[in-house]
């Protein structure tokens, strides 16, 4: 059964930034956007690079290796070379704690 797992605190991720977290043997990147927090798998679907070493640009996260871009909210590809989106995870914030739903 899937569980929400604490991955970070609100104070650890400034607005417009992201943080790589590990929970239940999964790498997740949590992005802090103006309308809340979003979580994606921390792996570019193009070549497996950790996207957390890239940058957030507007509503997108940009892979550092080849520049593939993904929508932070949906994980959808917004620019090649990737052609497959990144998995996303449900996020909830309780007080100062950030949780993601992992299977």
PyMOL commands that set and color helices and strands:
alter all, ss='L'
color gray80, all
select helices_A, chain A and resi 10-12+51-53
alter helices_A, ss='H'
color red, helices_A
select strands_A, chain A and resi 3-9+18-23+26-33+36-41+55-57+60-62+69-71+77-79+88-89+91-94+97-102
alter strands_A, ss='S'
color yellow, strands_A
deselect
rebuild
show_as cartoon
